[in-house]
Amino acid sequence: MRSDIDHLPQRQQDELERVKRILMDEFAVATSRATQPWKRNGKILKIILFGSYARDDWVDEPENGYQSDFDILVIVSHKELTEIADYWYVAEDKILRDPEIGRLVNIIVHTMDEVNDALARGEYFWVDVARDGIALYELPGFSLASPQPLTPADAYKLSSSYLERQLPSADEWLELAGHALSKGNAGEWPKKAAFNLHQATETLYVCFLLVWTFYSPRSHNIKFLRSFAEERDQRLIDAWPRATRVERRRFELLKRAYVDARYSDAYEISMEDLAALSQSVERLRSLVDEICQERVAELRTSAGI
């Protein structure tokens, strides 16, 4: 695996250095007072840049509402250390608020066994990470497994099974959202509509990612999932208008709905906002269906089925 990032502008190299340092420093703090041996001796084995900044095909157009994120894989020594809330939340928050880091940073955390097992299964996402990723940090003595090819027949079977399971699930969330919307502005119905639209959005992105890559991050953050998915197929960008402040605010309202629509008395959303968001989620559903059907057809052809 390469370890140089000389293909990136100096600003982005500096940002990645800050990201790496924050991750390592905050992990050290999180494990410093541990009593359990696995936690006290916990280690970061690798920090890997993957995605568009590793492949050299990023987009940097913040004035047009689109800017590629940094995608970072952290590999740790124990399963328990992958828990975002326990070990990585503070680091994520510091990275998000750091004025010297000029783009969003998506962080996924896994163990070496998880990564190598996925490589042994030939899962496309992990094969791409192993092929294109750039090591920002590596502890000596820990290597990624050699990727094993997934047979065309197995790839088709796996991809089609994800589509058959996830798309109907998204449709159920949309049905629930439609029911809540039909109740109008009374009581808690707008909040219920927002939550169900969030769940539909999350499920649609999970559907796309599983069908195309056989992997989806363990996250309810639809902004993270949106970035993850759009980087893999930019046709998905069309679902969400984002040129104006109003459009960006609406997506943030939807992102917040997973928690705030259920638990915060301060969360408010208008019927106008809900109508616009509903239209975008329906558009996303159409795009995901089209793109995933296209992918499954390609795999079926490759498998000769």
FITORTOR-311549 format. One record per residue (C-alpha): residue number from 0; residue in one letter; z, y, x. Coordinates in steps of 0.05 Angstrom, whole numbers, plus 5000, padded with zeros to 4 digits. Example, Ala and Ser with C-alpha at 12.3 -4.5 7.8 and 13.67 -1.06 7.14 Angstrom:
BEGIN
0 A 5156 4910 5246
1 S 5143 4979 5273
***
This chain:
BEGIN
0 M 5000 5000 5000
1 R 4982 5069 5026
2 S 5036 5119 5041
3 D 4998 5184 5053
4 I 4986 5238 5001
5 D 4941 5281 5045
6 H 4888 5282 4990
7 L 4933 5327 4948
8 P 4940 5402 4954
9 Q 5001 5424 4994
10 R 5036 5450 4932
11 Q 5033 5382 4899
12 Q 5056 5347 4963
13 D 5116 5393 4964
14 E 5131 5379 4891
15 L 5129 5304 4903
16 E 5177 5312 4962
17 R 5226 5348 4916
18 V 5218 5294 4863
19 K 5232 5240 4914
20 R 5293 5276 4942
21 I 5323 5289 4873
22 L 5314 5216 4853
23 M 5347 5190 4916
24 D 5404 5240 4916
25 E 5422 5230 4843
26 F 5418 5155 4849
27 A 5466 5159 4907
28 V 5514 5200 4865
29 A 5508 5152 4806
30 T 5526 5092 4849
31 S 5575 5124 4897
32 R 5640 5109 4861
33 A 5622 5040 4835
34 T 5669 4981 4839
35 Q 5620 4926 4821
36 P 5585 4899 4883
37 W 5515 4900 4852
38 K 5524 4973 4834
39 R 5560 4995 4898
40 N 5506 4962 4940
41 G 5450 4983 4893
42 K 5387 5006 4928
43 I 5322 5040 4914
44 L 5270 4993 4943
45 K 5208 5035 4930
46 I 5186 5100 4900
47 I 5112 5096 4882
48 L 5064 5150 4858
49 F 5012 5119 4812
50 G 4962 5144 4761
51 S 4914 5202 4768
52 Y 4948 5236 4827
53 A 4944 5170 4866
54 R 4872 5157 4844
55 D 4850 5229 4859
56 D 4824 5244 4789
57 W 4878 5288 4761
58 V 4867 5347 4714
59 D 4901 5414 4729
60 E 4883 5461 4672
61 P 4948 5489 4643
62 E 4910 5548 4614
63 N 4873 5499 4569
64 G 4936 5461 4549
65 Y 4923 5400 4593
66 Q 4953 5383 4660
67 S 4961 5314 4689
68 D 5033 5292 4700
69 F 5061 5258 4761
70 D 5072 5184 4746
71 I 5128 5154 4787
72 L 5151 5081 4791
73 V 5221 5069 4820
74 I 5236 4998 4840
75 V 5311 4981 4845
76 S 5352 4922 4869
77 H 5386 4902 4803
78 K 5366 4899 4730
79 E 5426 4941 4707
80 L 5402 4998 4752
81 T 5339 5007 4709
82 E 5379 5037 4652
83 I 5353 5108 4646
84 A 5413 5136 4609
85 D 5463 5109 4659
86 Y 5428 5122 4726
87 W 5367 5167 4718
88 Y 5380 5217 4662
89 V 5410 5270 4708
90 A 5354 5263 4758
91 E 5302 5269 4702
92 D 5336 5331 4675
93 K 5340 5364 4744
94 I 5267 5349 4757
95 L 5248 5377 4689
96 R 5286 5442 4702
97 D 5267 5451 4775
98 P 5225 5515 4779
99 E 5191 5488 4843
100 I 5161 5428 4806
101 G 5102 5454 4767
102 R 5084 5395 4723
103 L 5117 5341 4682
104 V 5142 5279 4718
105 N 5141 5211 4682
106 I 5190 5161 4712
107 I 5192 5087 4699
108 V 5244 5042 4732
109 H 5239 4967 4743
110 T 5265 4913 4789
111 M 5222 4880 4842
112 D 5225 4815 4803
113 E 5198 4849 4741
114 V 5141 4880 4779
115 N 5123 4817 4818
116 D 5128 4773 4756
117 A 5079 4819 4721
118 L 5032 4818 4781
119 A 5035 4743 4781
120 R 5013 4744 4708
121 G 4956 4791 4726
122 E 4977 4846 4678
123 Y 4927 4902 4685
124 F 4976 4960 4689
125 W 5013 4929 4748
126 V 4950 4907 4783
127 D 4927 4980 4780
128 V 4993 5004 4808
129 A 4990 4954 4866
130 R 4918 4973 4881
131 D 4920 5049 4873
132 G 4994 5067 4883
133 I 5021 5108 4940
134 A 5089 5093 4969
135 L 5130 5157 4973
136 Y 5189 5116 4998
137 E 5197 5043 5019
138 L 5256 5003 5043
139 P 5231 4954 5096
140 G 5228 4881 5078
141 F 5208 4886 5005
142 S 5135 4873 4988
143 L 5096 4871 4923
144 A 5067 4804 4905
145 S 4992 4792 4911
146 P 4962 4804 4841
147 Q 4936 4742 4807
148 P 4875 4749 4762
149 L 4885 4741 4688
150 T 4831 4696 4658
151 P 4784 4730 4609
152 A 4806 4683 4554
153 D 4880 4698 4565
154 A 4866 4773 4569
155 Y 4829 4771 4503
156 K 4884 4730 4469
157 L 4939 4776 4494
158 S 4902 4840 4477
159 S 4882 4819 4407
160 S 4952 4794 4392
161 Y 4981 4863 4410
162 L 4930 4897 4365
163 E 4944 4850 4307
164 R 5018 4864 4311
165 Q 5023 4937 4330
166 L 4971 4971 4287
167 P 4999 4944 4220
168 S 5068 4966 4244
169 A 5042 5037 4254
170 D 5010 5035 4185
171 E 5078 5017 4155
172 W 5110 5077 4188
173 L 5053 5120 4161
174 E 5065 5092 4091
175 L 5138 5110 4096
176 A 5120 5180 4120
177 G 5072 5188 4062
178 H 5127 5169 4013
179 A 5174 5219 4043
180 L 5121 5273 4042
181 S 5107 5260 3968
182 K 5179 5281 3953
183 G 5165 5351 3977
184 N 5217 5398 4005
185 A 5277 5369 3969
186 G 5339 5346 4005
187 E 5330 5307 4069
188 W 5259 5284 4054
189 P 5224 5330 4104
190 K 5269 5302 4160
191 K 5253 5231 4138
192 A 5179 5248 4138
193 A 5185 5276 4209
194 F 5222 5215 4234
195 N 5172 5166 4205
196 L 5114 5206 4233
197 H 5148 5202 4301
198 Q 5155 5127 4295
199 A 5082 5120 4274
200 T 5061 5161 4335
201 E 5105 5121 4382
202 T 5078 5055 4355
203 L 5006 5078 4360
204 Y 5014 5096 4433
205 V 5050 5031 4447
206 C 4993 4995 4412
207 F 4941 5029 4455
208 L 4978 5017 4520
209 L 4992 4944 4506
210 V 4921 4929 4485
211 W 4892 4964 4546
212 T 4942 4951 4601
213 F 4992 4899 4574
214 Y 5048 4948 4589
215 S 5084 5004 4554
216 P 5143 5043 4582
217 R 5211 5032 4549
218 S 5214 5101 4519
219 H 5218 5137 4452
220 N 5193 5201 4485
221 I 5125 5211 4452
222 K 5107 5266 4500
223 F 5115 5216 4557
224 L 5077 5163 4519
225 R 5022 5212 4500
226 S 5012 5231 4573
227 F 5013 5158 4594
228 A 4960 5140 4543
229 E 4915 5201 4550
230 E 4910 5190 4625
231 R 4879 5122 4610
232 D 4831 5147 4557
233 Q 4819 5221 4548
234 R 4789 5210 4479
235 L 4860 5208 4454
236 I 4869 5281 4472
237 D 4829 5299 4410
238 A 4886 5278 4364
239 W 4932 5336 4382
240 P 4910 5409 4382
241 R 4950 5443 4437
242 A 4916 5509 4453
243 T 4964 5553 4414
244 R 5039 5561 4415
245 V 5044 5539 4342
246 E 5007 5474 4358
247 R 5051 5459 4418
248 R 5114 5476 4378
249 R 5094 5427 4324
250 F 5088 5370 4373
251 E 5156 5388 4402
252 L 5184 5385 4332
253 L 5155 5315 4324
254 K 5183 5294 4392
255 R 5252 5318 4373
256 A 5250 5283 4306
257 Y 5270 5215 4336
258 V 5341 5240 4346
259 D 5348 5308 4312
260 A 5316 5291 4245
261 R 5369 5238 4236
262 Y 5431 5269 4268
263 S 5424 5345 4273
264 D 5440 5392 4215
265 A 5402 5446 4253
266 Y 5336 5409 4252
267 E 5287 5441 4204
268 I 5213 5429 4193
269 S 5167 5461 4142
270 M 5119 5426 4095
271 E 5062 5464 4130
272 D 5084 5435 4197
273 L 5090 5366 4167
274 A 5020 5370 4137
275 A 4990 5389 4204
276 L 5028 5335 4241
277 S 5009 5283 4189
278 Q 4936 5301 4199
279 S 4942 5293 4274
280 V 4978 5226 4269
281 E 4923 5201 4222
282 R 4872 5224 4272
283 L 4910 5188 4327
284 R 4911 5125 4285
285 S 4836 5128 4277
286 L 4825 5138 4351
287 V 4872 5083 4372
288 D 4840 5034 4323
289 E 4770 5051 4348
290 I 4787 5048 4422
291 C 4829 4985 4416
292 Q 4776 4949 4375
293 E 4726 4968 4429
294 R 4772 4939 4482
295 V 4784 4874 4446
296 A 4709 4866 4434
297 E 4696 4876 4509
298 L 4748 4823 4527
299 R 4720 4775 4475
300 T 4651 4783 4505
301 S 4679 4772 4575
302 A 4714 4709 4551
303 G 4651 4683 4519
304 I 4685 4674 4452
***
